[in-house]
Amino acid sequence: MDAIFTYVFIFLLTLLSFLIFMKRDKREEPEKRAKLPPGSLGWPYIGETLQLYSQDPNTFFSTKQKRYGEIFKTHILGCPCVMLASPEAAKFVLVTEAHLFKPTYPKSKERLIGPSALFFHQGDYHIRLRKLVQGSLSLDIIRNLVPHIEAIAVSGSDSWVSGQVINTFHEMKKYSFQVGILATFGHLEAHYKQELNNNYTILEKGYNSFPTNIPGTSYKKALLARKRLREILGDIISERKEKRLLEKDLLGCLLNSKDKKGEVLTDDQIADNILGVLFAAQDTTASVMTWILKYLHDEPKLLEAVKAEHNAIRESNEEGNQPLSWAQTRNMPISSKVVLESLRMASIISFAFREAVVDVEYKGYLIPKGWKVMPLFRNIHHNPEFFADPHKFDPSRLEVAPKPNTFMPFGSGVHACPGNELAKLELLIMMHHLVTKFRWEVVGSQNEIQYSPFPVPLHGLPAKFWKKSTC
Ligand code: HEM
């Protein structure tokens, strides 16, 4: 009898503990009650990868948004994802609850850039590195770069033969790489520039290729170029250390930094961050500049207004005999709006990529731990609710500030682009140089887009340029 009582007692106690545990569990983890967002996870393993890659990715995203609304799930490249297409959701992920979402990149890409580059991190290390990068790209520093950036713009276009077809995107990549080198190292010997450029080009080709160690493949070649880049950067770092200069360029900021315990950064951390910044700076700026040239080409009236703005500046600079000043670059109202509208229209960074570090509940939906989370900038930039007639190129719309969190070409929150002011400055300087000295015509197909991986007009916008004197 005693034994029966004991068993019943133990059973009731276990049941009670279980009920209490369940109740507590539900109270402490409300998201467990939330449901997954609407949408389809597609086929087992492959998910909806084929649907995404067999069409323009923007059609994929916007069709989903029309069908499911501003938050939906999908499954691509082996990962379950939640996509978010509203300004509030983007703010939630990138700003207010940013600590719940970590940046996420494939390991194969991390190996090429270097694991210590700031954009792979969050927390104290990220904050420290970000301050250094931001400091080296602040307005106070970049204002001194204006004449040097202008010189790079002039020397690049000097090699164009009048009337010969050039690949605009490639030419703009040369320009943005040189500007990246300038912001990173200040003055750098020509042989270093050349070696960095040669190896960086190989690294870049492998970045979006299939990751394998098989000799001869683009990825393996990229890994070897990465090794050589590290050696070149090692030499540059050693030389700079010997000189003991207190430069304010990126390398100077990284070399002179000490944390709370007085620790300096290792050479590997410095090299990874230099490569990271050069990488973040090049294709982004070059593709926006290519789009600006296309939009201006397609809008002759607007081009005339932009030309008038720059010709007035050129006249006041004794027909270009005086260099552009910082103050002049801050006073180009029409061109500045052209830059912003190009950033909106082209939305070259269409989304940010994060991963939920815990189960998160957003507006009654569960975003499970480990799922990828993508705030869709392009969908927000092209939503008629925020930008009327969104596919029309109309810089005047930016005379009125966009609603909060609806305009994020440089991202938002803790990982927002620290290079945004430099990018805008180099775009304006290149624009000044091209519209005052050149005329251009786009060659061939004019409305198709290629993804490399940023959207760029097909074949890099082949175009003929004529210098003004020979127009
Ligand atoms: C028009 C040109 C550019 C565009 C559209 C652009 C856009 C962006 C965006 C959207 C992000 C945030 C990504 C995210 O949240 O995951 C970002 C981050 C970043 N950008 Fe840019 N960028 C441009 C030019 C530059 C330049 C010129 C530099 C440096 C010289 C630069 C350096 C960086 C770095 C280092 C980060 C990572 C910041 C962090 O993780 O804290 N970018 N950029």
Boltz pocket constraint, residues with backbone or C-beta under 6 A from the ligand:
constraints:
  - pocket:
      binder: B
      contacts: [[A, 103], [A, 118], [A, 119], [A, 120], [A, 121], [A, 130], [A, 133], [A, 137], [A, 180], [A, 183], [A, 276], [A, 277], [A, 280], [A, 281], [A, 282], [A, 284], [A, 285], [A, 288], [A, 348], [A, 349], [A, 351], [A, 352], [A, 353], [A, 408], [A, 409], [A, 410], [A, 411], [A, 412], [A, 414], [A, 415], [A, 416], [A, 417], [A, 418], [A, 419], [A, 420], [A, 422], [A, 423], [A, 424]]
      max_distance: 6.0
